[in-house]
Amino acid sequence: MAAERASVSLKDLPELSQETHHKVSCKRVFREFTEAHYRQDLIIDDAFMGQFFNDYLKAMDPYKIIFLQRDVDNYLKDVRQLKRAVVGCDLALPFSIFNDYEKLKFQQLSASIDMLSEGKLDLTLKEEFQYDRSKEKWPATAEERSALWEKVVKYDLIKLILSGKDQAAASKQLIKRYRSNLNFLSQSQSEDVFSLFENTFAHAYDPHSNYMSPVVSEEFLNDINLSLEGIGATLNSEDDTVTVVDLIPGGPAEKSGQLKPKDKIIGVGTSPKKLVDIVGVRLDEAVKLIRGPKGSTVYLQVQRGEGEASKIFVLPLVRDKIKMADRVASSEVIQSGDVRVGVLKVSSFYRGLTEDSRRELEKLRKDGVEAVVIDLRGNGGGLVTEATSFTGLFINKGPVVQVRDRSLDLNSARDTDSGRDYDGPLVVLIDRFSASASEIFAAAMQDYGRAVVVGGNSFGKGTVQQVTPLARFYDLFNKDMGQLSYTIAKFYRVNGGSTQLRGVTPDITLPSSYAYMKFGEKDMDNALPWDSVPADKFTAEGALADYIPYLTECHRNRTKDQLDFKLLLEEVEEARKLQDKTTVSLNLEERQARQKDDEARELRRLNLKLTEIGEPPVKKVADLPDKVKLPDPWKNEAAAIAADLVRALEPVRDAGSGTARNVSGSRKQ
């Protein structure tokens, strides 16, 4: 292969420096966090300075392959200089470090291009690459660093080969990627450095606090820019890769059921055979490629997981406008044995959810349902006011959630209306992606004894954020300064426990491979701790905990021979074996054999499911027809548990009302 040359040279890299308005913004950021953030135990001392700059370096160099240990030691040797940057907002050192990083990154990319161009990379060696180097030291010597660079190239190359390319084509694409990355280095701006520095400071307080640059701030303020005529996903840049933060309810990504938070988008195109590699591309440039006119199709090349657990696939999505109607709560009826069960799907706690749900519950009542499942899977939260009023549909009245602010003042959000819209048997279905307002509702239902919670442990986000612009009307310079989002309070259950970190634990756990994936509040750096406050005064409305052993036994007996659950348990066991693995083989034959085995297992599971529902098997997973809808084992089992609850409660209700299964309830006005 002929040697490739980068389109930019070292002298084309900009020498970035602090701009006048950065000092003003920096001081305002520091003041807001130290005076208004919920966390008060963070001391800005010498120890903080050292940890902060370590984090700043890792934000640039997450794999710890760019800087040498002596570089890091040199940056950290003068604590006074570190303090001048953090407290005094003299950003000479952070900018100097970033300029050094760009030069070293240029060297790494150039060396990587040369390795690929020479065609001498040996993928037959029995060697491993530790792709998670977060707890490792920076390399001690240039030779050690060069060896790491070679392993990174092999790692990237094998991933492309496993995505369906031969080695020559993969090498060509990787050279193109690295050259593109070089070009983007030359386009770095001072705001990139400032954003990196201030976000490192914000994340030292907690993972949900952020500095939003003027560009990001505009995206945040104008939700249309994020979702209108797009795929309906919030994106971020992590480790030089566009990463899915969350999915907008009703958007193409959420409706597909195939894109998940933490997925990495590594390629974008108008056809599956013409994908633009976007690894290392600036986030704003990547977003331009992903967006497009309504009705057009975009193909995303997605990487899920790392190392041996990684999987790369192409996902077609039809861009669309995100309409409020697509987010609205919806319902359906499932016949579970002799019991009709209503399923109310709630994708987010949007304004108006309570009234929409009231209408859906009325429809379900007219359809003769005897139990209801509230499906909160994938629901990342929303308005606390809606979570409170929505809870009021199912309890008589009382506190729903406690909120404690920085001053340690404790207040309750309460349902004050007497009566319930639905007073029958209730099941709440949650998963790892149920967060914030979803956890408020699920926890309240559990504490009141009003519902049985089933599924997977929820996310664990029990904090409240506030958005504050940094600009002031009296500023003398014409510069947009962005804004801050920072934590101002914590949520607590009515029983006094926090939903922070631990989330909501189901009464009955359903198997999921996500239980072994590092996705949740507890996996985030600097997450606020779990704690508790005194329980609020509330009156339990049921004693469903007494029925959990019986319901659990029914669940186990029913699912032990069910195909869907046997296959789910297989996936869980595979995920469990990989949960602590941080290395991956760089031997191409070993990786190809592993991929072949993984694909064979996935195809086997799919064809078993197809046979179960009377559909013909397929030769490849990608051949699954769009018209074929596979069963949803979690939803069906939640409905079955709800039916079990109806049967368990029937004697009690017969004694109380004299009428079996009379669940219409008293309606709120």
Secondary structure per residue as TSV (DSSP state, phi and psi in degrees):
chain	resnum	aa	ss	phi	psi
A	1	M	-	360.0	131.4
A	2	A	-	-66.8	144.2
A	3	A	-	-63.7	133.6
A	4	E	-	-94.8	146.6
A	5	R	-	-121.5	140.6
A	6	A	-	-67.1	150.7
A	7	S	S	-81.0	-8.1
A	8	V	S	-126.6	157.2
A	9	S	-	-116.5	173.5
A	10	L	G	-58.8	-35.6
A	11	K	G	-71.0	-13.2
A	12	D	G	-81.7	-10.0
A	13	L	S	-71.8	132.8
A	14	P	-	-71.7	146.6
A	15	E	-	-96.2	97.0
A	16	L	-	-82.3	148.2
A	17	S	-	-147.1	164.3
A	18	Q	-	-65.4	134.9
A	19	E	-	-94.3	161.9
A	20	T	H	-56.0	-45.4
A	21	H	H	-71.5	-17.7
A	22	H	H	-62.9	-36.8
A	23	K	H	-65.5	-39.9
A	24	V	H	-65.6	-47.3
A	25	S	H	-60.4	-43.8
A	26	C	H	-60.0	-44.5
A	27	K	H	-65.1	-37.3
A	28	R	H	-69.5	-38.2
A	29	V	H	-60.6	-48.1
A	30	F	H	-60.0	-42.9
A	31	R	H	-66.5	-44.2
A	32	E	H	-60.9	-44.2
A	33	F	H	-71.0	-43.3
A	34	T	H	-74.6	-23.2
A	35	E	H	-106.7	-20.7
A	36	A	H	-127.1	-15.3
A	37	H	S	-66.4	147.2
A	38	Y	S	-58.2	-38.0
A	39	R	-	-75.5	123.9
A	40	Q	-	-113.5	-5.8
A	41	D	-	-89.1	-3.0
A	42	L	-	-79.5	118.4
A	43	I	-	-102.9	124.9
A	44	I	-	-84.2	77.4
A	45	D	S	-117.2	-169.5
A	46	D	H	-61.5	-38.6
A	47	A	H	-62.9	-40.4
A	48	F	H	-61.9	-43.2
A	49	M	H	-57.7	-46.5
A	50	G	H	-63.1	-44.4
A	51	Q	H	-66.8	-40.8
A	52	F	H	-60.4	-47.0
A	53	F	H	-71.3	-29.5
A	54	N	H	-60.5	-43.8
A	55	D	H	-66.2	-37.0
A	56	Y	H	-62.9	-42.2
A	57	L	H	-66.1	-40.3
A	58	K	H	-69.0	-28.6
A	59	A	H	-63.9	-33.7
A	60	M	H	-80.3	-39.6
A	61	D	-	-127.4	67.0
A	62	P	T	-63.2	-30.1
A	63	Y	T	-84.9	-4.4
A	64	K	S	54.5	54.5
A	65	I	-	-126.5	0.0
A	66	I	S	-101.5	-55.4
A	67	F	S	-81.2	152.9
A	68	L	-	-94.1	159.9
A	69	Q	H	-59.5	-35.7
A	70	R	H	-68.7	-30.7
A	71	D	H	-63.0	-46.5
A	72	V	H	-62.2	-45.8
A	73	D	H	-60.2	-38.4
A	74	N	H	-66.8	-41.0
A	75	Y	H	-63.8	-34.2
A	76	L	H	-93.8	-0.1
A	77	K	S	-70.9	-28.7
A	78	D	-	-107.8	95.2
A	79	V	H	-61.7	-32.7
A	80	R	H	-62.4	-37.5
A	81	Q	H	-68.7	-37.6
A	82	L	H	-63.0	-42.4
A	83	K	H	-66.8	-36.8
A	84	R	H	-60.7	-34.1
A	85	A	H	-73.5	-48.6
A	86	V	H	-74.6	-47.1
A	87	V	T	-92.3	-42.4
A	88	G	T	-89.4	-9.4
A	89	C	-	61.8	28.8
A	90	D	-	-88.6	103.0
A	91	L	-	-95.4	22.3
A	92	A	H	-58.8	-44.6
A	93	L	H	-65.7	-50.5
A	94	P	H	-56.2	-39.0
A	95	F	H	-69.7	-38.9
A	96	S	H	-62.5	-42.8
A	97	I	H	-62.0	-43.8
A	98	F	H	-63.4	-41.5
A	99	N	H	-63.0	-38.7
A	100	D	H	-62.8	-43.3
A	101	Y	H	-58.6	-44.9
A	102	E	H	-61.6	-39.3
A	103	K	H	-66.4	-43.0
A	104	L	H	-68.2	-38.5
A	105	K	H	-64.1	-38.4
A	106	F	H	-59.3	-44.6
A	107	Q	H	-62.2	-42.1
A	108	Q	H	-63.2	-47.2
A	109	L	H	-64.7	-40.6
A	110	S	H	-63.3	-43.6
A	111	A	H	-63.5	-37.3
A	112	S	H	-66.3	-40.2
A	113	I	H	-62.3	-42.1
A	114	D	H	-62.7	-42.2
A	115	M	H	-58.2	-45.2
A	116	L	H	-70.0	-39.9
A	117	S	H	-64.7	-36.0
A	118	E	H	-74.5	-19.2
A	119	G	T	65.2	30.0
A	120	K	-	-109.8	11.2
A	121	L	-	-70.2	125.6
A	122	D	-	-97.5	109.8
A	123	L	S	-98.2	16.7
A	124	T	-	-103.6	-6.1
A	125	L	S	-69.9	149.5
A	126	K	-	-89.2	84.8
A	127	E	-	-138.8	158.4
A	128	E	E	-118.2	151.4
A	129	F	E	-119.6	127.7
A	130	Q	E	-87.6	97.9
A	131	Y	-	-77.7	-21.8
A	132	D	-	-101.2	98.9
A	133	R	-	-109.4	21.6
A	134	S	T	-61.7	-28.7
A	135	K	T	-102.9	5.7
A	136	E	S	-89.4	164.0
A	137	K	-	-84.5	160.8
A	138	W	-	-68.4	153.2
A	139	P	-	-59.5	146.0
A	140	A	S	-82.7	-30.6
A	141	T	S	-131.2	163.5
A	142	A	H	-64.5	-33.6
A	143	E	H	-66.1	-43.1
A	144	E	H	-63.1	-39.3
A	145	R	H	-65.7	-42.8
A	146	S	H	-61.0	-38.4
A	147	A	H	-63.7	-37.8
A	148	L	H	-67.1	-40.6
A	149	W	H	-58.0	-42.2
A	150	E	H	-63.3	-40.5
A	151	K	H	-66.4	-37.1
A	152	V	H	-62.5	-42.5
A	153	V	H	-62.3	-44.1
A	154	K	H	-62.0	-42.1
A	155	Y	H	-60.6	-48.0
A	156	D	H	-63.6	-41.2
A	157	L	H	-65.3	-45.1
A	158	I	H	-63.8	-38.9
A	159	K	H	-59.7	-39.7
A	160	L	H	-70.5	-37.8
A	161	I	H	-63.3	-42.0
A	162	L	H	-68.5	-18.4
A	163	S	T	-81.0	-1.8
A	164	G	T	120.1	6.7
A	165	K	-	-100.5	154.1
A	166	D	-	-80.1	171.2
A	167	Q	H	-64.3	-36.5
A	168	A	H	-65.0	-45.0
A	169	A	H	-67.3	-38.3
A	170	A	H	-64.5	-42.1
A	171	S	H	-62.0	-42.4
A	172	K	H	-62.5	-43.8
A	173	Q	H	-66.3	-38.3
A	174	L	H	-68.7	-37.5
A	175	I	H	-61.0	-43.3
A	176	K	H	-61.7	-40.9
A	177	R	H	-62.0	-48.3
A	178	Y	H	-65.0	-37.4
A	179	R	H	-66.2	-38.7
A	180	S	H	-63.1	-40.9
A	181	N	H	-61.6	-38.3
A	182	L	H	-62.0	-42.0
A	183	N	H	-63.0	-39.1
A	184	F	H	-70.0	-28.7
A	185	L	H	-59.4	-39.5
A	186	S	T	-71.9	-12.9
A	187	Q	T	-102.1	9.8
A	188	S	-	-61.2	147.6
A	189	Q	-	-125.5	159.1
A	190	S	H	-60.3	-30.9
A	191	E	H	-64.6	-29.4
A	192	D	H	-61.6	-42.6
A	193	V	H	-68.4	-46.6
A	194	F	H	-60.9	-43.4
A	195	S	H	-61.0	-43.8
A	196	L	H	-62.0	-44.1
A	197	F	H	-64.7	-48.4
A	198	E	H	-71.5	-33.2
A	199	N	H	-69.6	-33.4
A	200	T	H	-62.2	-41.1
A	201	F	H	-64.5	-44.7
A	202	A	H	-62.3	-42.4
A	203	H	H	-72.8	-14.9
A	204	A	H	-67.9	-23.7
A	205	Y	H	-84.3	-49.9
A	206	D	-	-171.4	160.3
A	207	P	T	-71.8	-12.5
A	208	H	T	-100.2	3.5
A	209	S	-	-95.8	136.2
A	210	N	E	-145.7	149.7
A	211	Y	E	-96.2	129.9
A	212	M	E	-110.0	116.9
A	213	S	-	-62.9	167.4
A	214	P	H	-53.5	-38.9
A	215	V	H	-67.7	-49.3
A	216	V	H	-65.1	-37.5
A	217	S	H	-61.1	-41.3
A	218	E	H	-63.0	-40.6
A	219	E	H	-61.9	-43.4
A	220	F	H	-66.1	-45.2
A	221	L	H	-68.8	-33.2
A	222	N	-	-107.1	89.0
A	223	D	H	-59.0	-25.2
A	224	I	H	-61.1	-39.4
A	225	N	H	-62.3	-28.8
A	226	L	H	-82.7	-31.0
A	227	S	H	-122.7	-31.0
A	228	L	T	-63.2	126.6
A	229	E	T	53.5	45.8
A	230	G	B	-138.1	-155.1
A	231	I	-	-98.5	-9.5
A	232	G	-	77.0	50.7
A	233	A	E	-143.2	142.9
A	234	T	E	-90.9	128.1
A	235	L	E	-118.1	153.5
A	236	N	E	-141.6	168.7
A	237	S	E	-109.9	119.0
A	238	E	E	-129.6	127.0
A	239	D	T	53.9	44.0
A	240	D	T	66.9	16.4
A	241	T	E	-129.4	139.5
A	242	V	E	-71.7	121.7
A	243	T	E	-120.7	139.3
A	244	V	E	-76.6	122.4
A	245	V	E	-87.0	-53.9
A	246	D	E	-157.4	170.6
A	247	L	E	-110.5	139.5
A	248	I	-	-83.8	122.5
A	249	P	T	-53.8	134.3
A	250	G	T	87.1	-6.0
A	251	G	S	-83.3	165.7
A	252	P	H	-56.3	-40.0
A	253	A	H	-64.4	-45.2
A	254	E	H	-67.4	-40.2
A	255	K	H	-66.7	-29.8
A	256	S	H	-65.7	-30.3
A	257	G	S	71.7	6.5
A	258	Q	-	-111.8	-17.4
A	259	L	-	-99.8	135.8
A	260	K	-	-127.1	153.9
A	261	P	T	-55.2	144.2
A	262	K	T	83.0	-7.9
A	263	D	-	-64.9	146.9
A	264	K	E	-107.7	129.4
A	265	I	E	-94.3	112.3
A	266	I	E	-107.2	-9.9
A	267	G	E	-153.4	149.6
A	268	V	E	-138.9	140.0
A	269	G	E	-164.0	173.9
A	270	T	E	-94.1	-3.8
A	271	S	E	-151.8	156.8
A	272	P	T	-66.0	-15.6
A	273	K	T	-101.2	-1.6
A	274	K	E	-129.9	73.4
A	275	L	E	-101.9	134.4
A	276	V	E	-91.1	123.5
A	277	D	E	-70.7	125.7
A	278	I	-	-117.9	14.9
A	279	V	T	-68.8	126.5
A	280	G	T	86.7	-3.4
A	281	V	-	-81.1	144.8
A	282	R	-	-56.5	142.8
A	283	L	H	-58.4	-43.2
A	284	D	H	-63.4	-34.3
A	285	E	H	-71.3	-38.8
A	286	A	H	-64.7	-41.4
A	287	V	H	-62.3	-36.4
A	288	K	H	-60.0	-37.1
A	289	L	H	-73.1	-34.4
A	290	I	H	-75.8	-36.4
A	291	R	-	-72.3	164.8
A	292	G	-	175.1	177.8
A	293	P	-	-67.4	149.3
A	294	K	T	-54.8	136.5
A	295	G	T	92.7	-15.9
A	296	S	-	-83.5	154.1
A	297	T	E	-102.4	133.1
A	298	V	E	-117.5	139.9
A	299	Y	E	-106.8	122.6
A	300	L	E	-106.9	129.1
A	301	Q	E	-91.4	117.8
A	302	V	E	-115.0	135.2
A	303	Q	E	-111.6	126.5
A	304	R	E	-115.2	123.3
A	305	G	S	82.4	175.1
A	306	E	S	-129.0	163.3
A	307	G	G	62.1	-140.6
A	308	E	G	-68.0	-21.2
A	309	A	G	-84.9	-3.0
A	310	S	-	-74.3	149.1
A	311	K	E	-143.1	132.7
A	312	I	E	-115.6	130.1
A	313	F	E	-146.8	161.7
A	314	V	E	-106.1	128.9
A	315	L	E	-119.4	117.1
A	316	P	E	-84.1	134.8
A	317	L	E	-133.9	135.9
A	318	V	E	-91.3	116.7
A	319	R	-	-61.7	144.9
A	320	D	B	-154.6	163.7
A	321	K	-	-79.2	142.1
A	322	I	-	-89.7	105.7
A	323	K	-	-94.1	147.4
A	324	M	H	-59.5	-32.7
A	325	A	H	-62.6	-28.2
A	326	D	H	-73.2	-17.9
A	327	R	H	-93.2	-11.0
A	328	V	S	-63.9	143.3
A	329	A	-	-57.0	142.9
A	330	S	E	-135.5	161.0
A	331	S	E	-138.2	160.4
A	332	E	E	-150.7	167.7
A	333	V	E	-117.5	131.9
A	334	I	E	-117.2	130.5
A	335	Q	E	-88.0	112.7
A	336	S	E	-113.8	97.4
A	337	G	T	64.9	-125.0
A	338	D	T	-95.6	11.1
A	339	V	E	-117.9	131.2
A	340	R	E	-88.8	123.9
A	341	V	E	-117.4	129.8
A	342	G	E	-91.4	138.8
A	343	V	E	-116.9	117.6
A	344	L	E	-103.0	111.8
A	345	K	E	-89.6	122.2
A	346	V	-	-121.4	108.1
A	347	S	-	-86.5	-25.3
A	348	S	-	-161.7	160.2
A	349	F	B	-94.1	73.1
A	350	Y	-	-84.8	165.6
A	351	R	T	-66.8	122.2
A	352	G	T	102.9	-1.7
A	353	L	H	-57.5	-43.4
A	354	T	H	-59.9	-45.9
A	355	E	H	-66.6	-40.6
A	356	D	H	-62.0	-41.2
A	357	S	H	-68.8	-35.1
A	358	R	H	-59.6	-41.6
A	359	R	H	-66.6	-40.5
A	360	E	H	-66.2	-38.8
A	361	L	H	-64.6	-36.4
A	362	E	H	-65.2	-40.9
A	363	K	H	-61.1	-43.9
A	364	L	H	-64.8	-37.8
A	365	R	H	-61.8	-43.1
A	366	K	H	-66.8	-26.7
A	367	D	T	-80.1	-1.2
A	368	G	T	78.9	27.1
A	369	V	-	-70.8	150.7
A	370	E	S	-112.1	-6.2
A	371	A	E	-156.2	160.2
A	372	V	E	-131.3	138.9
A	373	V	E	-109.7	126.8
A	374	I	E	-96.6	112.1
A	375	D	E	-92.8	106.1
A	376	L	-	-108.0	16.2
A	377	R	T	-62.2	134.6
A	378	G	T	74.9	1.7
A	379	N	-	-83.5	107.8
A	380	G	-	-82.6	1.7
A	381	G	-	118.1	-147.9
A	382	G	B	147.6	-137.2
A	383	L	-	-82.0	129.2
A	384	V	H	-65.6	-34.2
A	385	T	H	-61.7	-37.8
A	386	E	H	-72.1	-37.9
A	387	A	H	-60.1	-36.8
A	388	T	H	-69.9	-50.0
A	389	S	H	-69.7	-32.7
A	390	F	H	-65.1	-41.4
A	391	T	H	-59.4	-36.0
A	392	G	T	-62.9	-16.8
A	393	L	T	-68.7	-19.3
A	394	F	T	-120.9	-7.3
A	395	I	S	-121.2	162.0
A	396	N	S	-67.7	-60.2
A	397	K	S	-174.6	165.1
A	398	G	E	138.9	-179.4
A	399	P	E	-68.9	147.4
A	400	V	E	-111.6	-42.0
A	401	V	E	-152.3	146.5
A	402	Q	E	-102.7	143.8
A	403	V	E	-128.1	126.7
A	404	R	E	-116.7	130.2
A	405	D	E	-97.5	-173.6
A	406	R	T	-60.4	-31.1
A	407	S	T	-80.7	2.2
A	408	L	-	69.6	16.0
A	409	D	-	-73.6	134.2
A	410	L	E	-112.4	124.3
A	411	N	E	-128.2	158.1
A	412	S	E	-116.7	139.2
A	413	A	E	-92.9	126.7
A	414	R	E	-124.9	149.3
A	415	D	E	-92.7	118.1
A	416	T	-	-103.8	-6.2
A	417	D	-	-85.7	130.9
A	418	S	-	-77.3	149.2
A	419	G	S	93.1	162.2
A	420	R	-	-122.9	150.0
A	421	D	S	-80.7	-28.1
A	422	Y	-	-142.5	125.4
A	423	D	-	-122.4	15.6
A	424	G	S	-86.9	-175.9
A	425	P	-	-56.3	136.5
A	426	L	E	-136.6	137.2
A	427	V	E	-126.8	136.5
A	428	V	E	-112.1	126.6
A	429	L	E	-106.6	119.7
A	430	I	E	-128.0	163.2
A	431	D	-	-143.3	-174.1
A	432	R	T	-61.5	-21.4
A	433	F	T	-93.8	2.4
A	434	S	-	-82.7	122.8
A	435	A	-	-142.3	162.9
A	436	S	T	56.1	-111.1
A	437	A	H	-60.8	-32.5
A	438	S	H	-61.4	-39.2
A	439	E	H	-72.1	-32.7
A	440	I	H	-60.7	-48.6
A	441	F	H	-65.6	-49.0
A	442	A	H	-60.8	-41.2
A	443	A	H	-65.0	-41.5
A	444	A	H	-64.0	-42.9
A	445	M	H	-61.6	-37.0
A	446	Q	H	-71.3	-44.7
A	447	D	H	-67.8	-36.2
A	448	Y	T	-77.6	-6.4
A	449	G	T	67.4	26.3
A	450	R	-	-91.7	-24.8
A	451	A	-	-145.5	156.2
A	452	V	E	-93.5	126.0
A	453	V	E	-96.3	126.5
A	454	V	E	-129.7	161.2
A	455	G	E	121.7	-133.2
A	456	G	S	-118.9	161.0
A	457	N	-	-58.8	135.1
A	458	S	-	-74.8	178.9
A	459	F	-	-63.8	-46.1
A	460	G	-	100.4	26.7
A	461	K	-	-94.3	104.9
A	462	G	-	-116.8	37.3
A	463	T	E	-124.6	158.8
A	464	V	E	-117.0	132.3
A	465	Q	E	-110.6	152.7
A	466	Q	E	-125.5	141.2
A	467	V	E	-104.8	129.7
A	468	T	E	-132.5	124.2
A	469	P	E	-71.9	148.4
A	470	L	-	-90.3	-23.6
A	471	A	-	-70.8	150.7
A	472	R	-	-124.4	149.7
A	473	F	T	-63.3	-22.6
A	474	Y	T	-93.1	4.8
A	475	D	-	-59.8	139.9
A	476	L	S	-92.9	-4.7
A	477	F	S	-114.2	148.6
A	478	N	-	-91.6	71.4
A	479	K	-	-133.9	131.0
A	480	D	-	-73.0	134.2
A	481	M	-	-112.6	5.9
A	482	G	-	74.6	-161.6
A	483	Q	E	-154.4	169.8
A	484	L	E	-114.0	146.5
A	485	S	E	-122.3	118.7
A	486	Y	E	-141.5	156.6
A	487	T	E	-77.1	130.7
A	488	I	E	-121.7	-11.2
A	489	A	E	-161.3	168.9
A	490	K	E	-127.5	149.0
A	491	F	E	-91.4	146.8
A	492	Y	E	-136.6	143.4
A	493	R	-	-66.6	164.6
A	494	V	T	-68.4	-20.0
A	495	N	T	-83.4	-1.5
A	496	G	S	103.0	-21.3
A	497	G	B	-76.2	154.0
A	498	S	B	-90.0	150.9
A	499	T	-	-86.7	-7.8
A	500	Q	T	-65.9	134.7
A	501	L	T	73.6	-53.0
A	502	R	T	-84.7	-23.3
A	503	G	-	67.5	-154.2
A	504	V	-	-111.5	125.4
A	505	T	-	-91.3	125.1
A	506	P	-	-64.3	152.6
A	507	D	S	-70.9	-33.6
A	508	I	E	-130.9	118.2
A	509	T	E	-90.8	132.0
A	510	L	-	-102.0	144.9
A	511	P	-	-67.1	137.3
A	512	S	-	-154.6	136.4
A	513	S	G	-67.8	-20.2
A	514	Y	G	-66.3	-17.8
A	515	A	G	-62.8	-21.7
A	516	Y	G	-109.6	11.5
A	517	M	S	-103.3	147.1
A	518	K	S	-81.8	76.5
A	519	F	-	-141.5	110.3
A	520	G	S	157.1	167.3
A	521	E	G	-58.3	-39.4
A	522	K	G	-65.8	-16.8
A	523	D	G	-93.7	1.3
A	524	M	S	-95.8	142.1
A	525	D	T	-67.1	139.9
A	526	N	T	61.9	25.3
A	527	A	-	-64.0	140.8
A	528	L	-	-64.4	147.8
A	529	P	-	-76.3	163.8
A	530	W	-	-76.7	140.6
A	531	D	-	-153.3	-172.2
A	532	S	B	-143.3	163.8
A	533	V	-	-131.2	170.6
A	534	P	-	-59.3	144.8
A	535	A	-	-63.5	145.3
A	536	D	-	-78.7	165.0
A	537	K	-	-84.6	113.5
A	538	F	-	-148.5	157.9
A	539	T	-	-110.3	116.7
A	540	A	-	-59.2	142.3
A	541	E	-	-110.1	8.9
A	542	G	-	-170.4	170.4
A	543	A	-	-128.9	52.1
A	544	L	G	-67.4	-20.2
A	545	A	G	-57.6	-28.9
A	546	D	G	-65.9	-23.0
A	547	Y	G	-95.9	-8.9
A	548	I	H	-59.1	-45.3
A	549	P	H	-57.1	-43.1
A	550	Y	H	-64.7	-46.0
A	551	L	H	-64.1	-38.2
A	552	T	H	-64.1	-41.8
A	553	E	H	-63.6	-43.8
A	554	C	H	-59.5	-44.5
A	555	H	H	-59.8	-47.2
A	556	R	H	-65.6	-43.1
A	557	N	H	-64.1	-36.5
A	558	R	H	-73.6	-39.2
A	559	T	H	-94.0	-10.7
A	560	K	T	-61.5	-28.8
A	561	D	T	-112.2	5.7
A	562	Q	-	-76.8	133.0
A	563	L	H	-58.6	-48.5
A	564	D	H	-56.1	-41.0
A	565	F	H	-78.2	-30.4
A	566	K	H	-62.8	-41.8
A	567	L	H	-70.3	-37.4
A	568	L	H	-60.4	-42.5
A	569	L	H	-65.6	-32.2
A	570	E	H	-61.8	-47.0
A	571	E	H	-63.0	-39.4
A	572	V	H	-62.9	-42.9
A	573	E	H	-65.4	-38.8
A	574	E	H	-64.0	-42.2
A	575	A	H	-66.2	-38.2
A	576	R	H	-61.7	-40.6
A	577	K	H	-66.0	-26.0
A	578	L	H	-99.2	-3.9
A	579	Q	T	-60.6	-35.8
A	580	D	T	-104.0	5.4
A	581	K	-	-80.6	124.3
A	582	T	-	-118.3	7.6
A	583	T	E	-121.8	159.2
A	584	V	E	-142.8	145.6
A	585	S	E	-69.2	141.3
A	586	L	-	-105.5	18.6
A	587	N	-	-93.4	116.4
A	588	L	H	-60.1	-42.8
A	589	E	H	-62.1	-40.8
A	590	E	H	-63.6	-43.1
A	591	R	H	-67.6	-39.3
A	592	Q	H	-65.7	-39.4
A	593	A	H	-64.5	-41.6
A	594	R	H	-63.2	-44.1
A	595	Q	H	-62.6	-41.6
A	596	K	H	-61.5	-41.8
A	597	D	H	-64.9	-43.3
A	598	D	H	-61.8	-45.0
A	599	E	H	-65.1	-38.3
A	600	A	H	-64.6	-41.0
A	601	R	H	-65.5	-41.5
A	602	E	H	-65.1	-41.8
A	603	L	H	-66.1	-41.4
A	604	R	H	-60.0	-45.9
A	605	R	H	-63.4	-41.8
A	606	L	H	-62.4	-45.9
A	607	N	H	-68.3	-31.9
A	608	L	H	-63.9	-40.6
A	609	K	H	-65.7	-42.0
A	610	L	H	-63.2	-43.1
A	611	T	H	-61.8	-39.0
A	612	E	H	-59.8	-34.6
A	613	I	T	-101.3	11.3
A	614	G	T	80.6	21.6
A	615	E	-	-102.9	150.6
A	616	P	-	-69.5	148.9
A	617	P	-	-69.2	162.7
A	618	V	-	-117.7	160.1
A	619	K	S	-85.9	-26.3
A	620	K	S	-138.6	151.9
A	621	V	G	-58.6	-38.4
A	622	A	G	-65.5	-14.7
A	623	D	G	-83.4	-1.5
A	624	L	-	-60.7	121.2
A	625	P	-	-64.8	144.1
A	626	D	T	-61.2	-30.2
A	627	K	T	-72.2	-18.7
A	628	V	-	-82.6	120.2
A	629	K	-	-108.3	114.0
A	630	L	-	-74.4	150.2
A	631	P	-	-60.2	152.6
A	632	D	-	-103.4	94.9
A	633	P	H	-62.1	-35.7
A	634	W	H	-65.8	-46.3
A	635	K	H	-64.6	-43.4
A	636	N	H	-64.5	-38.6
A	637	E	H	-72.3	-36.2
A	638	A	H	-60.5	-40.6
A	639	A	H	-65.5	-38.6
A	640	A	H	-65.7	-38.9
A	641	I	H	-65.8	-38.7
A	642	A	H	-62.1	-39.5
A	643	A	H	-65.6	-40.3
A	644	D	H	-59.4	-40.3
A	645	L	H	-64.9	-39.5
A	646	V	H	-58.3	-46.8
A	647	R	H	-66.4	-38.1
A	648	A	H	-67.5	-36.7
A	649	L	H	-84.2	-15.1
A	650	E	H	-55.6	-45.9
A	651	P	H	-62.3	-37.9
A	652	V	H	-64.9	-44.2
A	653	R	H	-71.4	-35.2
A	654	D	H	-59.8	-43.4
A	655	A	H	-66.4	-35.0
A	656	G	H	-80.7	-34.1
A	657	S	H	-116.7	-17.9
A	658	G	S	78.4	-0.1
A	659	T	S	-129.1	127.0
A	660	A	T	-71.5	138.8
A	661	R	T	54.6	44.3
A	662	N	-	-97.0	98.2
A	663	V	-	-123.3	21.8
A	664	S	-	-67.6	-37.4
A	665	G	-	77.2	175.7
A	666	S	-	-100.4	134.4
A	667	R	-	-91.8	133.8
A	668	K	-	-75.0	151.2
A	669	Q	-	-108.1	360.0
